[in-house]
């Protein structure tokens, strides 16, 4: 489920929403990094989350910080986390439902930041939305155990626990966005999986790999452990900067 085996073209075809979000990450990063061509400082300052400006009516700042990052490592690690954990949910939920939940968790994480942080607080990054993805997976793990294998459940629980712990240990982290992203992801995920049979059948019929692969239950072998380690590194990188 979290092991990527597709070619680049297959990835674009199978997961168009995840691919488009990552394209936006890269495009916006390029736009804010070439001052000789674009008004990069203006673009960055117009898209970042600034609580004071939001309460003054610049409500787009609840959405735009999800796609802008503070540096290349910040952008790459967030995008890498999305590559690992986004495709499974895009296939489970469908394109429109996935993008709706991704944006909803990111925006609600930013709303919580607005309410609980000072007016002078500023922030950028998709971490709240990515923690929202973890929250949706946790809803599946705890509320619909029939929808996910034990091995994949273990991966998600491990990643979520480490992510929450590191949220409190790393400096310069928007703890509010991480926690509320996770919480809103769990709540919205619970609502979605409560839709019942259609969603369950969608998950059961998806191998999360290339269509010609065996649909048998994956074994928890050394290859799985390698990808778990890669996923953990992605989370540590995700938490390294916000």
C-alpha positions as CSV (number, residue, x, y, z in Angstrom):
1,X,0.0,0.0,0.0
2,X,2.8,2.4,0.8
3,X,5.4,0.8,-1.5
4,X,5.7,2.7,-4.8
5,X,6.4,0.4,-7.7
6,X,4.9,2.4,-10.5
7,X,6.9,4.1,-13.3
8,X,6.7,7.9,-13.4
9,X,4.1,7.8,-16.2
10,X,2.1,5.2,-14.3
11,X,2.2,7.3,-11.1
12,X,0.9,10.3,-13.0
13,X,-1.9,8.3,-14.5
14,X,-2.9,6.4,-11.4
15,X,-2.6,9.3,-8.9
16,X,-3.4,12.6,-10.8
17,X,-4.4,14.6,-7.7
18,X,-1.3,13.7,-5.7
19,X,0.8,14.4,-8.8
20,X,-0.9,17.8,-9.3
21,X,-0.3,18.8,-5.6
22,X,3.3,18.0,-5.9
23,X,3.5,19.9,-9.2
24,X,2.1,23.0,-7.3
25,X,4.7,22.5,-4.6
26,X,7.5,22.6,-7.1
27,X,6.0,25.4,-9.3
28,X,5.4,27.7,-6.3
29,X,8.9,27.0,-4.9
30,X,10.4,27.9,-8.3
31,X,8.3,31.1,-8.5
32,X,9.5,32.3,-5.0
33,X,13.1,31.3,-5.6
34,X,13.9,33.2,-8.8
35,X,13.8,36.9,-7.9
36,X,15.4,38.0,-11.2
37,X,12.4,36.7,-13.1
38,X,9.4,36.8,-10.7
39,X,8.5,39.1,-7.8
40,X,9.4,36.2,-5.5
41,X,9.2,38.0,-2.2
42,X,5.7,39.3,-3.0
43,X,4.5,35.9,-4.0
44,X,5.8,34.3,-0.8
45,X,4.5,37.0,1.4
46,X,1.1,37.0,-0.3
47,X,0.7,33.2,0.2
48,X,2.1,32.6,3.7
49,X,-0.2,32.3,6.7
50,X,-0.2,35.5,8.8
51,X,-2.9,35.5,11.5
52,X,-3.1,39.3,11.6
53,X,-3.8,39.6,7.9
54,X,-6.3,36.8,8.0
55,X,-8.4,38.5,10.7
56,X,-8.2,41.7,8.6
57,X,-10.0,39.8,5.7
58,X,-7.2,38.0,3.7
59,X,-9.0,34.7,4.1
60,X,-7.1,33.1,1.2
61,X,-4.2,32.7,3.6
62,X,-6.1,29.8,5.2
63,X,-5.5,27.9,2.0
64,X,-2.4,29.1,0.3
65,X,0.1,28.1,3.0
66,X,-0.7,24.5,2.3
67,X,1.2,24.8,-1.0
68,X,4.1,27.1,-0.1
69,X,7.3,26.1,1.8
70,X,10.2,27.8,3.5
71,X,13.0,26.1,1.6
72,X,13.9,23.3,-0.8
73,X,14.3,20.7,2.0
74,X,10.9,21.7,3.5
75,X,9.3,21.3,0.1
76,X,11.0,18.1,-0.9
77,X,10.3,16.3,2.4
78,X,6.6,17.3,2.4
79,X,6.3,16.2,-1.2
80,X,8.0,13.0,-0.5
81,X,5.6,12.3,2.4
82,X,2.8,12.9,0.0
83,X,4.2,10.5,-2.5
84,X,4.4,7.8,0.1
85,X,1.0,8.3,1.9
86,X,-1.2,10.1,-0.6
87,X,-1.7,7.5,-3.4
88,X,-3.4,4.9,-1.2
89,X,-6.1,7.4,-0.1
90,X,-6.5,8.8,-3.6
91,X,-7.4,5.3,-4.8
92,X,-9.6,4.5,-1.8
93,X,-11.5,7.8,-1.7
94,X,-11.5,8.8,-5.4
95,X,-10.0,12.0,-6.8
96,X,-12.7,14.5,-5.8
97,X,-13.2,13.2,-2.3
98,X,-9.4,12.9,-1.7
99,X,-8.7,16.6,-2.7
100,X,-11.7,17.7,-0.7
101,X,-10.5,16.0,2.5
102,X,-6.8,17.0,1.9
103,X,-7.8,20.7,1.6
104,X,-10.3,20.5,4.4
105,X,-7.8,19.1,6.9
106,X,-5.2,21.6,5.9
107,X,-7.6,24.5,6.1
108,X,-9.0,23.4,9.5
109,X,-5.4,23.0,10.8
110,X,-4.8,26.6,9.7
111,X,-8.1,27.8,11.3
112,X,-7.0,26.2,14.6
113,X,-3.7,28.0,14.2
114,X,-5.5,31.3,13.7
115,X,-7.6,30.7,16.8
116,X,-4.9,29.4,19.2
117,X,-1.8,31.2,18.0
118,X,-1.0,35.0,18.4
119,X,-1.9,37.4,15.7
120,X,1.8,37.9,14.9
121,X,2.2,34.2,14.2
122,X,3.2,33.2,10.6
123,X,3.4,29.8,9.0
124,X,3.8,27.9,5.7
125,X,3.8,24.3,4.7
126,X,1.5,21.3,4.0
127,X,2.3,19.5,7.2
128,X,-1.3,20.0,8.6
129,X,-2.8,18.4,5.5
130,X,-0.3,15.6,5.6
131,X,-1.1,14.9,9.2
132,X,-4.7,15.0,8.1
133,X,-3.9,12.1,5.8
134,X,-2.5,10.2,8.8
135,X,-5.7,11.0,10.7
136,X,-7.8,9.5,7.9
137,X,-5.7,6.3,7.9
138,X,-6.1,6.1,11.7
139,X,-9.9,6.3,11.3
140,X,-9.6,3.3,9.0
141,X,-7.3,1.4,11.4
142,X,-9.4,1.9,14.5
143,X,-12.9,2.0,13.1
144,X,-12.8,-0.3,10.0
145,X,-10.1,-2.9,10.7
146,X,-11.5,-5.0,7.8
147,X,-10.4,-2.3,5.4
148,X,-6.6,-2.5,6.0
149,X,-4.2,-5.3,6.5
150,X,-2.4,-5.7,9.8
151,X,1.0,-4.9,8.3
152,X,-0.3,-1.6,6.8
153,X,-2.0,-0.8,10.1
154,X,1.3,-1.3,11.9
155,X,3.0,1.1,9.5
156,X,0.4,3.8,10.0
157,X,0.4,3.5,13.8
158,X,4.2,3.6,13.9
159,X,4.4,6.7,11.7
160,X,1.6,8.5,13.5
161,X,3.0,7.9,17.0
162,X,6.5,9.0,15.9
163,X,5.1,12.0,14.1
164,X,3.2,13.1,17.2
165,X,6.1,12.6,19.5
166,X,8.5,14.4,17.3
167,X,6.0,17.3,16.9
168,X,6.7,18.1,20.6
169,X,10.4,17.5,20.4
170,X,11.4,19.5,17.3
171,X,11.8,23.3,17.4
172,X,9.9,25.7,15.2
173,X,7.0,23.3,14.6
174,X,3.4,24.4,14.4
175,X,2.1,22.0,17.0
176,X,-1.4,23.2,16.7
177,X,-1.5,22.5,12.9
178,X,-0.1,19.0,13.3
179,X,-2.5,18.0,16.1
180,X,-5.6,19.5,14.6
181,X,-4.7,18.2,11.2
182,X,-4.5,14.7,12.7
183,X,-7.7,15.2,14.7
184,X,-9.8,16.6,11.8
185,X,-8.4,13.9,9.5
186,X,-9.6,11.3,11.9
187,X,-13.1,12.9,12.3
188,X,-13.6,13.5,8.5
189,X,-12.2,10.1,7.7
190,X,-14.6,8.4,10.2
191,X,-17.5,10.2,8.4
192,X,-16.2,9.0,5.0
193,X,-15.6,5.4,5.9
194,X,-19.1,5.4,7.5
195,X,-20.5,5.6,4.0
196,X,-20.2,1.9,4.1
197,X,-20.1,-0.8,1.5
198,X,-19.0,1.1,-1.6
199,X,-15.9,2.5,0.1
200,X,-15.1,-0.9,1.7
201,X,-15.4,-2.7,-1.7
202,X,-13.2,0.0,-3.3
203,X,-10.4,-0.7,-0.8
204,X,-10.7,-4.5,-1.0
205,X,-10.4,-4.4,-4.8
206,X,-7.3,-2.2,-4.9
207,X,-3.9,-3.7,-4.6
208,X,-2.3,-0.2,-4.3
209,X,0.4,-1.4,-6.7
210,X,0.5,-1.9,-10.5
211,X,-2.7,-3.5,-11.7
212,X,-1.0,-6.7,-13.0
213,X,0.5,-7.5,-9.6
214,X,-0.8,-10.3,-7.4
215,X,-3.6,-9.2,-5.2
216,X,-2.7,-11.6,-2.4
217,X,-2.0,-10.3,1.1
218,X,1.4,-8.7,1.2
219,X,4.0,-10.3,3.5
220,X,5.8,-8.2,6.1
221,X,9.3,-8.9,4.7
222,X,12.6,-7.0,4.6
223,X,11.3,-4.9,1.6
224,X,8.5,-3.7,3.8
225,X,10.9,-2.8,6.6
226,X,13.0,-0.8,4.2
227,X,10.0,1.3,3.1
228,X,9.0,1.8,6.7
229,X,12.4,3.2,7.3
230,X,12.1,5.5,4.3
231,X,8.7,6.6,5.5
232,X,10.1,7.4,9.0
233,X,12.9,9.4,7.4
234,X,10.3,11.3,5.4
235,X,8.4,12.1,8.7
236,X,11.6,13.2,10.4
237,X,12.4,15.5,7.5
238,X,8.8,16.7,7.5
239,X,9.2,17.7,11.1
240,X,12.7,19.2,10.7
241,X,11.3,22.5,9.5
242,X,7.8,24.1,9.3
